[in-house]
Amino acid sequence: MTDTPSKDRERAVPRGRLSRLGQFGRLAGGVAGGMLAEGARRLAGGERPHMRDLLLTPGNIIQITERLSHLRGAAMKLGQMISMDAGDILPPELAQIMARLRDDAYHMRPQQLQQVLAKEWGKDWRRRFRRFEARPIAAASIGQVHRATTLDGRDLAIKVQYPGVRESIDADVDNVATLLRLTGQLPRGLDLAPLLADAKRQLAEEADYRREGELMMQFTGLLAATPEVVVPVLDPEFSTDRVLAMTYLEGQPIETLEAAPQDTRDAAMRTLISLVLREMFEFGVMQTDPNFANYRYQPDTGRLVLLDFGAARPIARATLEGYRQLFRAGLAGDRDAVRDAAVAAGFLGDGAVSRHRARIDMMIDIVIGEVTREGPFDFGDRRLVEVLRDDGMAIAADTATWHVPPADVLFVQRKIGGTALLAARLNARVDVRSLASQWLDQPAKDLRNEPDEPQLM
């Protein structure tokens, strides 16, 4: 979540289906107009521009981020996911603009906030608090956070869901998918239906604050003996389906560690990478949203604060074992086993391997060379990322090989990739090899009732 939203970012949330559809219509019209204008300009200059060049202009990206920030909800959440996952793909100036979806959300007007809380807590809700800060301390895609003190002195952070968010999820996901198809960048034969269905389910789960409260308590228990991290404690008295109350925990944005000594940065990322491995191979449940705002740092204690468990989800045993095989093959330096494990897990498609095997094998060799080297991995060395990005973009340009990986793989990979992006941001050095090795020869702790259908505890 973002910090200290500015007053000029105050705006009512569009609630009705027609009002939200109108916002998407204006967005599509504005982007189309921008593409026509940019195309005319380039043609007049003797260029033959590609569709991608016309779409990804600063003007169009600004329109997209502004409109999605206004809509909030599933529309903004999907935009945030794209902006994070494309962080190493978009040109730097466009990636910076897209980052606004993570860093600059609108918040509700006071009248709308009053209506939401009166519905959840009753019209005299203010009498239950010694202090309630009307100005939110954070705002994001699904809700905004306020700090409050109860009559008996409890210091709370209270997340309030934007009105209409839950009801608009299906329509928002369908509208974003339509916008993607209109760009002409998606292959006609690519079946997005399973992915869209899972996105709707996941976003509906994130909008269920009762569920998030249960998951937060689950992680509190799982990490009780891990002094390096701290998780807020649920306050059930003020929690409802659309309001989530928890202890307020002091902390600074994780990005402030950029100015910290090398050993401090390394220790923080060692903790987070170890946590990812424990989520996969010990807990069987993972918080799959690696948004930087979900981590805070306490300079006085050196602890990391973990926030926002709406995207936490059990991971199927088959997916976890697939990653175990992938890691084991990589650390063993077995290129063929890495390729086979990537295909078996659904991370790679058969079409990409058959058409681009030499390039894929070269990429695997580069990764193996890095992960099998003794000592810490330098996440700040971007040369590796640049080489892999260029090769990956060359393969991705062949749209005939596109496929949609299983949803579990996408969510796990998003957490791994986001954690790596944070490590790169902090220029951290971590001995990932030694951290991962300890998990490769032991079975995952099964926290679920069924072997192949993950369930919440």
Summary of the structure (lengths in Angstrom):
residues: 457
radius of gyration: 22.6
end to end distance: 26.2
largest distance: 71.5
contacts: 1412
relative contact order: 0.10
helix: 57%
strand: 12%
